[in-house]
Amino acid sequence: MKRVVYVTGSRAEYGIVKRLLKRLQQDPHIEFSLLVTAMHLEPKYGSTIDIIKQDGFDITASIPISLNTENNQTIIHSMAECLDKFGEHFQNNKYDAVIVLGDRYEMLSVSIAAAMHNIPLIHLHGGEQTLGNYDEFIRHCITKMSKLHLTATEEYRKRVIQLGEVPESVINIGSLGAENSLLLNLPSKEELVSKLDIPTTPYFMVVFHPETLTGHSVLAQVESLLGALEQFKQSYKFVFIGSNSDTHSDQIFKRFKNYTDENKFKFFTSVKPEEYLALIKYSQGLIGNSSSGLLEAPSCGVGTVNIGNRQQGRVRGESVIDVEPNTTSISQGIKKLTSIEFQQKLPHMINPYYQKYSMERAYQEIIRFLNSPMNSTVKYFYDLRSIE
């Protein structure tokens, strides 16, 4: 029996992989473990470990780390603590593979700990670019420690190979999140109104995170965003979702909380994955700089006003409207999104991240990897000659 562990630290990546985790948990030939850390354990981020428990998962271990987003040094302290604690866990618990998703700083620490203990890493969503955030180099670092790579587009697959990874170990499966939007049993709008007290009138979703590499003022960008929303609040309501635990995210939280209280708009620290997708689905569109605006929102059938550089470099479909982080540009983006011309074209726009059977392909590739020599052999650097 193979021992496989998934490490989750945030609501976003947990929501993406939940169906895959259930598939692995149900496999009688796998001893599946789930380690929970970081934002899941913090009340200020919604204590989303409770959602994981409600979903029926047995949590193998909760590994708390201190999260202080005041500056980069406090983030580095969190990374060091995470590295130490997961190093100790992997010293005392042996696994045949550790699965991680994406690019968050705590996942870099987890990956280093696993690699140093010679535990094979399986990485989802490698090869992507986010040039406005430190997730950019974190993601590529995790790639170099991983043995199996499950990418979300063909462009990302080629980039991982360009990083020196053996082509046979890099599989383009599409985005699990894009598939989730179509296959998960989402609550109806009436259920959301009853449970979350969201507006019955037209509303936009607002999800905004810090840019951590550009040097731009987080508060200046937030004020530009709110200045744009002021021009539309007579016609629309706005539903805000709290930011991730990135550097200076506390500034976003405080300003959004004050703004929503003043205007009687809804603000959620966090919601269940199905609720989040449903909130997007029934909205007029997503405004902000979340990756969900590029990956999941197109499958929900809504457009995105993508602000600034946080997602710069990522593949995006026609439903994504890129704007500069200033009030005028954001306002123009919202006007374009709500225009008759754009709305008529929206149903025919393609989500470049969607592939049929993404979750099942991910599962099958993980099983294949666990039973292949690639799991136990030493990695070598693949010198690029051609990409097929």
Beta strands, then each sheet from edge to edge (+ up, - down):
strand 1: 2-8
strand 2: 30-37
strand 3: 61-63
strand 4: 97-101
strand 5: 121-124
strand 6: 148-151
strand 7: 170-172
strand 8: 203-207
strand 9: 237-241
strand 10: 266-268
strand 11: 286-288
strand 12: 304-307
strand 13: 320-323
sheet 1: 3+ 2+ 1+ 4+ 5+ 6+ 7+
sheet 2: 10+ 9+ 8+ 11+ 12+ 13+
end
